[in-house]
Amino acid sequence: MQAVDFRAGQNFGDAQPPVAAKAMAAKLARLLYRMLRYGMKYADQGAEFYDAQHRKQQVIHLKRKAAQLGLQIIEAAPAA
């Protein structure tokens, strides 16, 4: 098994670093700075909160994609 190196991407003409990793590092750096600077405490909001946020984002993206195709999404009432 070979170790993957960032320079290996240069073989394909793509020398860009992974964008998602840089974005996550920046987000964590801002969070850490605020915690240290202002004494803010980190509160884990739980998996249910993140699942709900993910679902909301999926619905938003789905509605946007449907609008691009000339369609309209109508949300159904949640099952009891």
N, C-alpha and C positions, 0 to 999 in steps of 0.2 A: 504494500500500500504506500503510495507516495504522498508526501505532504504537499498541500496546495499552497502556493505562494501568490501574493498579489501580482507579482511580476509575470506570472504565467498568463494573465489576461492580455499581456502585450503581444503575445503570439497571434492573437485574433484581431489586433488593431484596436482593442478597447482598453485604454489605460485608466478608465474612470474607476474610482473606489466605489464600493457598494453604498448606495444612497441610503438605504434603510438603516444600515448600521451606524452611519454618521448621524442620521436624524435621531435615532434612539440614544446615542451617546450625548448629543446636544440636549435632549430632553432631560436625561438623567443629571447632566451637569447643572442645568437650570434648577432642577428640583433640589439638588444637594446645596447649591449656593443659597437658595431661599431658606432652606432648613438651617444652615449655619449662620447666615446673616441675620435673619429675623427670628430665629428660635422656633420656627414652625414645626409642628409635630406631624409625622406621616400617619395617616389613618387609612388602613386597608378597607376598601369599600365592599369587598366581597365579590365572589364569582357571579352572583346574581346581577349585581350592578353592571359588571362588564358584559355579561351576556345580553342584558337589556340594551346597553349602548351599542353593542355589535348589531343587534337586530334592527335598531333604529337606523343605523348607517346603511345596512343592507336594503331597507325599505326606501331610503332616500335615493340610493344609487339605482335601484330598480325603477323607481318612478322617473328618474332623470333619463334612463335608457329608454323606457317606454315612450316618454315624450319625444325623444329623438326619432323614434320610429312611428310617431303619430298615434300612439295608443295612450290609454288612460288606465291607471291602476286604482281600483276601488278596494279598500281594506274591508275584510269581513270581520264580523264581531268574533271575539275570541270564544273558543269552545268552552263550555262550562265544565 
